[in-house]
Amino acid sequence: MDLTALEISKKFDGKVEGDAKVRIHSLSKIEEAQEGSITFLAHSKYLPFLQKTKASAVLISNDLELNGEVSSTLIRVKDAYAAFTQLMIDWSEDKNKNQKGIHPTAVIDPSAQIGDSVFIGPFVCIGAGSEIDEGVQIHSHCVIGNEVKIRKQTKLYSRVSILDNTEIGAYCNFHSGVVIGSDGFGFAPQENTAYLKIPQLGKVIIKDHVEIGANTTIDRATLGATIINEGVKLDNLVQIAHNVEIGAHTVIAAQTGVAGSTKIGTHCVIGGQVGIIGHLKLGDRVQIQGQTGVINNIPSGTAVQGTPAMDYRSFYKSYALFKRLPTIETRLSRLEKQK
C-alpha cells in the first residue's frame, strides 16, 4: 500500500482534516500505530487513544465529536470500521496479487487441468483429472485428490487436504489444516461385537464465497453429497459429518460438531462448542447460543440455549432458579424443622 490521505478519502467518499498529502504505507491498531500507518476510530470510548496515537492518518466516523486538537490527519467517513475493513481487504489482495506460477517441487498429474494465473506452492500434490480454475492459490504442502474441481480465485492456505471428487466453488478461503472429503463415520455393528466399515461413496460440494477456519473437517457423504451452500462461514475446529447440508450464509463458531444427515437452514448463527445430533432439521435464521446441545428439530426464527436446547428466555429463567437451589434447599430444611 502506498496511498495519500486524499486518495483514501476519495475511495470512501470522505473528507480530509489535516495534511491531505501524507502518505500511508501500512495499517495498524490505534494504540500501536507508527508514522506512515493508518488506523481507525469508530466509537467514542476509544477517543483517549486518538490524542496519543502516532498514526499518520485516522479513519473516523462522521458522527464522532472531538475535544481538542489532534496531530494525525483525520479522514471523516460514514462508517470508519467498514472503511478500515475494506482497506484490510485491499491490502491483503495487494500482497497476494503477485503470487503466480507453479513451484518446481509441486507434483501435478499430467491429466490435471490448471488455469491461468494460478499459484501452486512448494510440495503441493494434485491428483488425476482435477480442475484448478484461474486465479486459484494453493499454498505449500496442500494435497488435492483425484477429480477435484476448484473454481476461480479460491485460496487454500498451507496443508489443506481436499480429497477425491470434492467440488469447491469460487472465491473461497480455506485455512491451514482443513480436511475436506474424508470418510464419514459409518460403521455397522456385527454379532461378534466387531464393526463393519460402511464405504463412504459420496462427495462434498462447497459453493461460492465459503470461508473455512483452521483444522475444520467436512466428511464426504455415504451416498449423495455433504453440501455447504454459498456464503457459509465456519470457524476453526468445526466438525461437519456425512450428508449434512448447511444453508446459505450460516455462520458456525469454533468447536461445534454437527452429526450426520442434519439439515441446517439459511442465515443461522451457531455459537461455539455446540453439539447437534444427527438427522435433525433446523430452520432458517435459527440462533443457537454457545455450549448448547441440540437434540430436536428447531423451527425457523427460534433462539435456543442449554442442554437439551430450550427457548433461551426459558433457559435464563431456569438458570436463575438453578443458581438459587442451595438457598432454596436451606429454606426448605428450616421449614421442615419448624413443623
GIKA-V714377 format. One record per helix or strand. SS is the DSSP state (H for helix, E for strand). FROM is the first residue (numbers start at 0). LEN is the number of residues. If there is no record, write none. Layout:
# GIKA-V714377
SS_FROM_LEN / SS_FROM_LEN
This chain:
# GIKA-V714377
E_2_2 / H_4_7 / E_14_3 / E_22_2 / E_25_2 / E_36_5 / H_43_9 / E_56_5 / E_72_5 / H_79_17 / E_100_2 / E_106_2 / E_112_2 / E_118_2 / E_124_2 / E_130_2 / E_136_2 / E_142_2 / E_148_2 / E_154_2 / E_160_2 / E_166_2 / E_172_2 / E_178_4 / E_186_3 / E_194_3 / E_202_4 / E_210_2 / E_216_3 / E_224_4 / E_232_2 / E_238_2 / E_244_2 / E_250_2 / E_256_2 / E_262_2 / E_268_2 / E_274_2 / E_280_2 / E_286_2 / E_292_2 / E_297_1 / E_302_3 / E_306_1 / E_309_2 / H_311_12 / H_324_14
